[in-house]
Amino acid sequence: MKNKSNVSADVDYQLKPTTHHVVVRQVDWVPPAPAGKIQIVSPAVDAQKLTDRQRTFYGEVLAVAQGRKDQHGNRADAPCAVGDMVAFSCVIGCRAVIGSSSRVILNFDEVLAVVDPRP
């Protein structure tokens, strides 16, 4: 009998979100400082001062669901689109690890902000 639970680590699986969810790839990113200002970020200091509840994480949106239907049959608008950089909290969402890739699945309400790419 063949073991179907073995998953090859080199296969990249695509997650398709349902109802009102967003699939995000978490990235290490620090917002740029305003023009003319210098911003120094020390990961060691940030880790000591802030707990995971207080930190904001960033990620690239990989997939967006259509949205949940309301009582009139209209779908809710997604707060972001595929390719957007979004901010979210660490204590929300669901982490999915399939193969060698790690993703975060968020509700529409859990997306804190869309990062504007303008300088």
MODELLER restraints for C-alpha pairs under 7 A, 6 or more apart:
rsr = mdl.restraints
at = mdl.atoms
rsr.add(forms.Gaussian(group=physical.xy_distance, feature=features.Distance(at['CA:7:A'], at['CA:99:A']), mean=6.56, stdev=0.5))
rsr.add(forms.Gaussian(group=physical.xy_distance, feature=features.Distance(at['CA:8:A'], at['CA:99:A']), mean=6.44, stdev=0.5))
rsr.add(forms.Gaussian(group=physical.xy_distance, feature=features.Distance(at['CA:9:A'], at['CA:99:A']), mean=4.43, stdev=0.5))
rsr.add(forms.Gaussian(group=physical.xy_distance, feature=features.Distance(at['CA:9:A'], at['CA:100:A']), mean=5.36, stdev=0.5))
rsr.add(forms.Gaussian(group=physical.xy_distance, feature=features.Distance(at['CA:10:A'], at['CA:99:A']), mean=6.77, stdev=0.5))
rsr.add(forms.Gaussian(group=physical.xy_distance, feature=features.Distance(at['CA:10:A'], at['CA:100:A']), mean=6.71, stdev=0.5))
rsr.add(forms.Gaussian(group=physical.xy_distance, feature=features.Distance(at['CA:11:A'], at['CA:99:A']), mean=6.52, stdev=0.5))
rsr.add(forms.Gaussian(group=physical.xy_distance, feature=features.Distance(at['CA:12:A'], at['CA:99:A']), mean=6.77, stdev=0.5))
rsr.add(forms.Gaussian(group=physical.xy_distance, feature=features.Distance(at['CA:13:A'], at['CA:98:A']), mean=6.89, stdev=0.5))
rsr.add(forms.Gaussian(group=physical.xy_distance, feature=features.Distance(at['CA:16:A'], at['CA:63:A']), mean=6.61, stdev=0.5))
rsr.add(forms.Gaussian(group=physical.xy_distance, feature=features.Distance(at['CA:17:A'], at['CA:23:A']), mean=6.47, stdev=0.5))
rsr.add(forms.Gaussian(group=physical.xy_distance, feature=features.Distance(at['CA:17:A'], at['CA:63:A']), mean=6.76, stdev=0.5))
rsr.add(forms.Gaussian(group=physical.xy_distance, feature=features.Distance(at['CA:17:A'], at['CA:64:A']), mean=6.30, stdev=0.5))
rsr.add(forms.Gaussian(group=physical.xy_distance, feature=features.Distance(at['CA:17:A'], at['CA:65:A']), mean=5.19, stdev=0.5))
rsr.add(forms.Gaussian(group=physical.xy_distance, feature=features.Distance(at['CA:18:A'], at['CA:65:A']), mean=5.46, stdev=0.5))
rsr.add(forms.Gaussian(group=physical.xy_distance, feature=features.Distance(at['CA:19:A'], at['CA:65:A']), mean=5.76, stdev=0.5))
rsr.add(forms.Gaussian(group=physical.xy_distance, feature=features.Distance(at['CA:19:A'], at['CA:66:A']), mean=6.27, stdev=0.5))
rsr.add(forms.Gaussian(group=physical.xy_distance, feature=features.Distance(at['CA:19:A'], at['CA:67:A']), mean=4.99, stdev=0.5))
rsr.add(forms.Gaussian(group=physical.xy_distance, feature=features.Distance(at['CA:19:A'], at['CA:68:A']), mean=4.95, stdev=0.5))
rsr.add(forms.Gaussian(group=physical.xy_distance, feature=features.Distance(at['CA:20:A'], at['CA:65:A']), mean=5.71, stdev=0.5))
rsr.add(forms.Gaussian(group=physical.xy_distance, feature=features.Distance(at['CA:20:A'], at['CA:66:A']), mean=6.74, stdev=0.5))
rsr.add(forms.Gaussian(group=physical.xy_distance, feature=features.Distance(at['CA:20:A'], at['CA:67:A']), mean=4.37, stdev=0.5))
rsr.add(forms.Gaussian(group=physical.xy_distance, feature=features.Distance(at['CA:20:A'], at['CA:68:A']), mean=5.32, stdev=0.5))
rsr.add(forms.Gaussian(group=physical.xy_distance, feature=features.Distance(at['CA:20:A'], at['CA:107:A']), mean=5.77, stdev=0.5))
rsr.add(forms.Gaussian(group=physical.xy_distance, feature=features.Distance(at['CA:20:A'], at['CA:108:A']), mean=5.71, stdev=0.5))
rsr.add(forms.Gaussian(group=physical.xy_distance, feature=features.Distance(at['CA:21:A'], at['CA:64:A']), mean=6.39, stdev=0.5))
rsr.add(forms.Gaussian(group=physical.xy_distance, feature=features.Distance(at['CA:21:A'], at['CA:65:A']), mean=5.61, stdev=0.5))
rsr.add(forms.Gaussian(group=physical.xy_distance, feature=features.Distance(at['CA:21:A'], at['CA:105:A']), mean=6.56, stdev=0.5))
rsr.add(forms.Gaussian(group=physical.xy_distance, feature=features.Distance(at['CA:21:A'], at['CA:106:A']), mean=5.44, stdev=0.5))
rsr.add(forms.Gaussian(group=physical.xy_distance, feature=features.Distance(at['CA:21:A'], at['CA:107:A']), mean=4.42, stdev=0.5))
rsr.add(forms.Gaussian(group=physical.xy_distance, feature=features.Distance(at['CA:21:A'], at['CA:108:A']), mean=5.72, stdev=0.5))
rsr.add(forms.Gaussian(group=physical.xy_distance, feature=features.Distance(at['CA:22:A'], at['CA:63:A']), mean=5.86, stdev=0.5))
rsr.add(forms.Gaussian(group=physical.xy_distance, feature=features.Distance(at['CA:22:A'], at['CA:64:A']), mean=4.65, stdev=0.5))
rsr.add(forms.Gaussian(group=physical.xy_distance, feature=features.Distance(at['CA:22:A'], at['CA:65:A']), mean=6.34, stdev=0.5))
rsr.add(forms.Gaussian(group=physical.xy_distance, feature=features.Distance(at['CA:22:A'], at['CA:105:A']), mean=5.66, stdev=0.5))
rsr.add(forms.Gaussian(group=physical.xy_distance, feature=features.Distance(at['CA:22:A'], at['CA:106:A']), mean=5.15, stdev=0.5))
rsr.add(forms.Gaussian(group=physical.xy_distance, feature=features.Distance(at['CA:22:A'], at['CA:107:A']), mean=6.20, stdev=0.5))
rsr.add(forms.Gaussian(group=physical.xy_distance, feature=features.Distance(at['CA:22:A'], at['CA:108:A']), mean=6.66, stdev=0.5))
rsr.add(forms.Gaussian(group=physical.xy_distance, feature=features.Distance(at['CA:23:A'], at['CA:61:A']), mean=6.02, stdev=0.5))
rsr.add(forms.Gaussian(group=physical.xy_distance, feature=features.Distance(at['CA:23:A'], at['CA:62:A']), mean=5.55, stdev=0.5))
rsr.add(forms.Gaussian(group=physical.xy_distance, feature=features.Distance(at['CA:23:A'], at['CA:63:A']), mean=5.13, stdev=0.5))
rsr.add(forms.Gaussian(group=physical.xy_distance, feature=features.Distance(at['CA:23:A'], at['CA:64:A']), mean=6.50, stdev=0.5))
rsr.add(forms.Gaussian(group=physical.xy_distance, feature=features.Distance(at['CA:23:A'], at['CA:103:A']), mean=6.65, stdev=0.5))
rsr.add(forms.Gaussian(group=physical.xy_distance, feature=features.Distance(at['CA:23:A'], at['CA:104:A']), mean=5.82, stdev=0.5))
rsr.add(forms.Gaussian(group=physical.xy_distance, feature=features.Distance(at['CA:23:A'], at['CA:105:A']), mean=4.65, stdev=0.5))
rsr.add(forms.Gaussian(group=physical.xy_distance, feature=features.Distance(at['CA:23:A'], at['CA:106:A']), mean=6.48, stdev=0.5))
rsr.add(forms.Gaussian(group=physical.xy_distance, feature=features.Distance(at['CA:24:A'], at['CA:59:A']), mean=5.63, stdev=0.5))
rsr.add(forms.Gaussian(group=physical.xy_distance, feature=features.Distance(at['CA:24:A'], at['CA:60:A']), mean=5.44, stdev=0.5))
rsr.add(forms.Gaussian(group=physical.xy_distance, feature=features.Distance(at['CA:24:A'], at['CA:61:A']), mean=4.49, stdev=0.5))
rsr.add(forms.Gaussian(group=physical.xy_distance, feature=features.Distance(at['CA:24:A'], at['CA:62:A']), mean=5.51, stdev=0.5))
rsr.add(forms.Gaussian(group=physical.xy_distance, feature=features.Distance(at['CA:24:A'], at['CA:103:A']), mean=5.75, stdev=0.5))
rsr.add(forms.Gaussian(group=physical.xy_distance, feature=features.Distance(at['CA:24:A'], at['CA:104:A']), mean=5.10, stdev=0.5))
rsr.add(forms.Gaussian(group=physical.xy_distance, feature=features.Distance(at['CA:24:A'], at['CA:105:A']), mean=6.28, stdev=0.5))
rsr.add(forms.Gaussian(group=physical.xy_distance, feature=features.Distance(at['CA:25:A'], at['CA:59:A']), mean=5.17, stdev=0.5))
rsr.add(forms.Gaussian(group=physical.xy_distance, feature=features.Distance(at['CA:25:A'], at['CA:60:A']), mean=5.27, stdev=0.5))
rsr.add(forms.Gaussian(group=physical.xy_distance, feature=features.Distance(at['CA:25:A'], at['CA:61:A']), mean=6.53, stdev=0.5))
rsr.add(forms.Gaussian(group=physical.xy_distance, feature=features.Distance(at['CA:25:A'], at['CA:62:A']), mean=6.81, stdev=0.5))
rsr.add(forms.Gaussian(group=physical.xy_distance, feature=features.Distance(at['CA:25:A'], at['CA:103:A']), mean=5.02, stdev=0.5))
rsr.add(forms.Gaussian(group=physical.xy_distance, feature=features.Distance(at['CA:25:A'], at['CA:104:A']), mean=6.31, stdev=0.5))
rsr.add(forms.Gaussian(group=physical.xy_distance, feature=features.Distance(at['CA:26:A'], at['CA:58:A']), mean=5.87, stdev=0.5))
rsr.add(forms.Gaussian(group=physical.xy_distance, feature=features.Distance(at['CA:26:A'], at['CA:59:A']), mean=4.03, stdev=0.5))
rsr.add(forms.Gaussian(group=physical.xy_distance, feature=features.Distance(at['CA:26:A'], at['CA:60:A']), mean=6.52, stdev=0.5))
rsr.add(forms.Gaussian(group=physical.xy_distance, feature=features.Distance(at['CA:26:A'], at['CA:103:A']), mean=6.85, stdev=0.5))
rsr.add(forms.Gaussian(group=physical.xy_distance, feature=features.Distance(at['CA:27:A'], at['CA:58:A']), mean=5.84, stdev=0.5))
rsr.add(forms.Gaussian(group=physical.xy_distance, feature=features.Distance(at['CA:27:A'], at['CA:59:A']), mean=5.02, stdev=0.5))
rsr.add(forms.Gaussian(group=physical.xy_distance, feature=features.Distance(at['CA:28:A'], at['CA:58:A']), mean=6.98, stdev=0.5))
rsr.add(forms.Gaussian(group=physical.xy_distance, feature=features.Distance(at['CA:29:A'], at['CA:58:A']), mean=6.54, stdev=0.5))
rsr.add(forms.Gaussian(group=physical.xy_distance, feature=features.Distance(at['CA:33:A'], at['CA:39:A']), mean=5.50, stdev=0.5))
rsr.add(forms.Gaussian(group=physical.xy_distance, feature=features.Distance(at['CA:52:A'], at['CA:90:A']), mean=5.99, stdev=0.5))
rsr.add(forms.Gaussian(group=physical.xy_distance, feature=features.Distance(at['CA:53:A'], at['CA:90:A']), mean=6.45, stdev=0.5))
rsr.add(forms.Gaussian(group=physical.xy_distance, feature=features.Distance(at['CA:53:A'], at['CA:91:A']), mean=6.01, stdev=0.5))
rsr.add(forms.Gaussian(group=physical.xy_distance, feature=features.Distance(at['CA:55:A'], at['CA:89:A']), mean=6.57, stdev=0.5))
rsr.add(forms.Gaussian(group=physical.xy_distance, feature=features.Distance(at['CA:55:A'], at['CA:90:A']), mean=7.00, stdev=0.5))
rsr.add(forms.Gaussian(group=physical.xy_distance, feature=features.Distance(at['CA:56:A'], at['CA:87:A']), mean=6.40, stdev=0.5))
rsr.add(forms.Gaussian(group=physical.xy_distance, feature=features.Distance(at['CA:56:A'], at['CA:88:A']), mean=5.80, stdev=0.5))
rsr.add(forms.Gaussian(group=physical.xy_distance, feature=features.Distance(at['CA:56:A'], at['CA:89:A']), mean=5.07, stdev=0.5))
rsr.add(forms.Gaussian(group=physical.xy_distance, feature=features.Distance(at['CA:56:A'], at['CA:90:A']), mean=6.87, stdev=0.5))
rsr.add(forms.Gaussian(group=physical.xy_distance, feature=features.Distance(at['CA:57:A'], at['CA:87:A']), mean=5.61, stdev=0.5))
rsr.add(forms.Gaussian(group=physical.xy_distance, feature=features.Distance(at['CA:57:A'], at['CA:88:A']), mean=5.30, stdev=0.5))
rsr.add(forms.Gaussian(group=physical.xy_distance, feature=features.Distance(at['CA:57:A'], at['CA:89:A']), mean=5.82, stdev=0.5))
rsr.add(forms.Gaussian(group=physical.xy_distance, feature=features.Distance(at['CA:57:A'], at['CA:90:A']), mean=6.45, stdev=0.5))
rsr.add(forms.Gaussian(group=physical.xy_distance, feature=features.Distance(at['CA:58:A'], at['CA:85:A']), mean=6.75, stdev=0.5))
rsr.add(forms.Gaussian(group=physical.xy_distance, feature=features.Distance(at['CA:58:A'], at['CA:86:A']), mean=5.56, stdev=0.5))
rsr.add(forms.Gaussian(group=physical.xy_distance, feature=features.Distance(at['CA:58:A'], at['CA:87:A']), mean=4.53, stdev=0.5))
rsr.add(forms.Gaussian(group=physical.xy_distance, feature=features.Distance(at['CA:58:A'], at['CA:88:A']), mean=6.20, stdev=0.5))
rsr.add(forms.Gaussian(group=physical.xy_distance, feature=features.Distance(at['CA:59:A'], at['CA:85:A']), mean=5.56, stdev=0.5))
rsr.add(forms.Gaussian(group=physical.xy_distance, feature=features.Distance(at['CA:59:A'], at['CA:86:A']), mean=5.50, stdev=0.5))
rsr.add(forms.Gaussian(group=physical.xy_distance, feature=features.Distance(at['CA:59:A'], at['CA:87:A']), mean=6.65, stdev=0.5))
rsr.add(forms.Gaussian(group=physical.xy_distance, feature=features.Distance(at['CA:60:A'], at['CA:83:A']), mean=5.93, stdev=0.5))
rsr.add(forms.Gaussian(group=physical.xy_distance, feature=features.Distance(at['CA:60:A'], at['CA:84:A']), mean=5.75, stdev=0.5))
rsr.add(forms.Gaussian(group=physical.xy_distance, feature=features.Distance(at['CA:60:A'], at['CA:85:A']), mean=4.63, stdev=0.5))
rsr.add(forms.Gaussian(group=physical.xy_distance, feature=features.Distance(at['CA:60:A'], at['CA:86:A']), mean=6.40, stdev=0.5))
rsr.add(forms.Gaussian(group=physical.xy_distance, feature=features.Distance(at['CA:61:A'], at['CA:81:A']), mean=6.84, stdev=0.5))
rsr.add(forms.Gaussian(group=physical.xy_distance, feature=features.Distance(at['CA:61:A'], at['CA:82:A']), mean=5.04, stdev=0.5))
rsr.add(forms.Gaussian(group=physical.xy_distance, feature=features.Distance(at['CA:61:A'], at['CA:83:A']), mean=5.20, stdev=0.5))
rsr.add(forms.Gaussian(group=physical.xy_distance, feature=features.Distance(at['CA:61:A'], at['CA:84:A']), mean=5.48, stdev=0.5))
rsr.add(forms.Gaussian(group=physical.xy_distance, feature=features.Distance(at['CA:61:A'], at['CA:85:A']), mean=6.37, stdev=0.5))
rsr.add(forms.Gaussian(group=physical.xy_distance, feature=features.Distance(at['CA:62:A'], at['CA:82:A']), mean=5.36, stdev=0.5))
rsr.add(forms.Gaussian(group=physical.xy_distance, feature=features.Distance(at['CA:62:A'], at['CA:83:A']), mean=6.33, stdev=0.5))
rsr.add(forms.Gaussian(group=physical.xy_distance, feature=features.Distance(at['CA:63:A'], at['CA:82:A']), mean=5.62, stdev=0.5))
rsr.add(forms.Gaussian(group=physical.xy_distance, feature=features.Distance(at['CA:64:A'], at['CA:81:A']), mean=6.62, stdev=0.5))
rsr.add(forms.Gaussian(group=physical.xy_distance, feature=features.Distance(at['CA:64:A'], at['CA:82:A']), mean=6.53, stdev=0.5))
rsr.add(forms.Gaussian(group=physical.xy_distance, feature=features.Distance(at['CA:67:A'], at['CA:75:A']), mean=5.36, stdev=0.5))
rsr.add(forms.Gaussian(group=physical.xy_distance, feature=features.Distance(at['CA:67:A'], at['CA:76:A']), mean=5.01, stdev=0.5))
rsr.add(forms.Gaussian(group=physical.xy_distance, feature=features.Distance(at['CA:67:A'], at['CA:77:A']), mean=6.44, stdev=0.5))
rsr.add(forms.Gaussian(group=physical.xy_distance, feature=features.Distance(at['CA:67:A'], at['CA:78:A']), mean=6.46, stdev=0.5))
rsr.add(forms.Gaussian(group=physical.xy_distance, feature=features.Distance(at['CA:68:A'], at['CA:75:A']), mean=5.47, stdev=0.5))
rsr.add(forms.Gaussian(group=physical.xy_distance, feature=features.Distance(at['CA:68:A'], at['CA:76:A']), mean=5.74, stdev=0.5))
rsr.add(forms.Gaussian(group=physical.xy_distance, feature=features.Distance(at['CA:69:A'], at['CA:75:A']), mean=4.38, stdev=0.5))
rsr.add(forms.Gaussian(group=physical.xy_distance, feature=features.Distance(at['CA:69:A'], at['CA:76:A']), mean=6.41, stdev=0.5))
rsr.add(forms.Gaussian(group=physical.xy_distance, feature=features.Distance(at['CA:78:A'], at['CA:108:A']), mean=6.55, stdev=0.5))
rsr.add(forms.Gaussian(group=physical.xy_distance, feature=features.Distance(at['CA:79:A'], at['CA:108:A']), mean=6.43, stdev=0.5))
rsr.add(forms.Gaussian(group=physical.xy_distance, feature=features.Distance(at['CA:80:A'], at['CA:114:A']), mean=6.64, stdev=0.5))
rsr.add(forms.Gaussian(group=physical.xy_distance, feature=features.Distance(at['CA:84:A'], at['CA:114:A']), mean=6.81, stdev=0.5))
rsr.add(forms.Gaussian(group=physical.xy_distance, feature=features.Distance(at['CA:85:A'], at['CA:114:A']), mean=5.97, stdev=0.5))
rsr.add(forms.Gaussian(group=physical.xy_distance, feature=features.Distance(at['CA:85:A'], at['CA:115:A']), mean=5.38, stdev=0.5))
rsr.add(forms.Gaussian(group=physical.xy_distance, feature=features.Distance(at['CA:86:A'], at['CA:111:A']), mean=6.74, stdev=0.5))
rsr.add(forms.Gaussian(group=physical.xy_distance, feature=features.Distance(at['CA:86:A'], at['CA:113:A']), mean=5.65, stdev=0.5))
rsr.add(forms.Gaussian(group=physical.xy_distance, feature=features.Distance(at['CA:86:A'], at['CA:114:A']), mean=4.40, stdev=0.5))
rsr.add(forms.Gaussian(group=physical.xy_distance, feature=features.Distance(at['CA:86:A'], at['CA:115:A']), mean=5.50, stdev=0.5))
rsr.add(forms.Gaussian(group=physical.xy_distance, feature=features.Distance(at['CA:87:A'], at['CA:111:A']), mean=6.29, stdev=0.5))
rsr.add(forms.Gaussian(group=physical.xy_distance, feature=features.Distance(at['CA:87:A'], at['CA:112:A']), mean=5.42, stdev=0.5))
rsr.add(forms.Gaussian(group=physical.xy_distance, feature=features.Distance(at['CA:87:A'], at['CA:113:A']), mean=5.19, stdev=0.5))
rsr.add(forms.Gaussian(group=physical.xy_distance, feature=features.Distance(at['CA:87:A'], at['CA:114:A']), mean=6.34, stdev=0.5))
rsr.add(forms.Gaussian(group=physical.xy_distance, feature=features.Distance(at['CA:87:A'], at['CA:115:A']), mean=6.97, stdev=0.5))
rsr.add(forms.Gaussian(group=physical.xy_distance, feature=features.Distance(at['CA:88:A'], at['CA:110:A']), mean=6.52, stdev=0.5))
rsr.add(forms.Gaussian(group=physical.xy_distance, feature=features.Distance(at['CA:88:A'], at['CA:111:A']), mean=5.29, stdev=0.5))
rsr.add(forms.Gaussian(group=physical.xy_distance, feature=features.Distance(at['CA:88:A'], at['CA:112:A']), mean=5.17, stdev=0.5))
rsr.add(forms.Gaussian(group=physical.xy_distance, feature=features.Distance(at['CA:92:A'], at['CA:110:A']), mean=6.83, stdev=0.5))
rsr.add(forms.Gaussian(group=physical.xy_distance, feature=features.Distance(at['CA:93:A'], at['CA:104:A']), mean=6.34, stdev=0.5))
rsr.add(forms.Gaussian(group=physical.xy_distance, feature=features.Distance(at['CA:93:A'], at['CA:105:A']), mean=5.43, stdev=0.5))
rsr.add(forms.Gaussian(group=physical.xy_distance, feature=features.Distance(at['CA:93:A'], at['CA:106:A']), mean=4.55, stdev=0.5))
rsr.add(forms.Gaussian(group=physical.xy_distance, feature=features.Distance(at['CA:93:A'], at['CA:107:A']), mean=6.97, stdev=0.5))
rsr.add(forms.Gaussian(group=physical.xy_distance, feature=features.Distance(at['CA:94:A'], at['CA:104:A']), mean=5.59, stdev=0.5))
rsr.add(forms.Gaussian(group=physical.xy_distance, feature=features.Distance(at['CA:94:A'], at['CA:105:A']), mean=5.11, stdev=0.5))
rsr.add(forms.Gaussian(group=physical.xy_distance, feature=features.Distance(at['CA:94:A'], at['CA:106:A']), mean=6.68, stdev=0.5))
rsr.add(forms.Gaussian(group=physical.xy_distance, feature=features.Distance(at['CA:95:A'], at['CA:103:A']), mean=5.77, stdev=0.5))
rsr.add(forms.Gaussian(group=physical.xy_distance, feature=features.Distance(at['CA:95:A'], at['CA:104:A']), mean=4.54, stdev=0.5))
rsr.add(forms.Gaussian(group=physical.xy_distance, feature=features.Distance(at['CA:95:A'], at['CA:105:A']), mean=6.32, stdev=0.5))
rsr.add(forms.Gaussian(group=physical.xy_distance, feature=features.Distance(at['CA:96:A'], at['CA:102:A']), mean=5.75, stdev=0.5))
rsr.add(forms.Gaussian(group=physical.xy_distance, feature=features.Distance(at['CA:96:A'], at['CA:103:A']), mean=5.15, stdev=0.5))
rsr.add(forms.Gaussian(group=physical.xy_distance, feature=features.Distance(at['CA:96:A'], at['CA:104:A']), mean=6.08, stdev=0.5))
rsr.add(forms.Gaussian(group=physical.xy_distance, feature=features.Distance(at['CA:97:A'], at['CA:103:A']), mean=6.34, stdev=0.5))
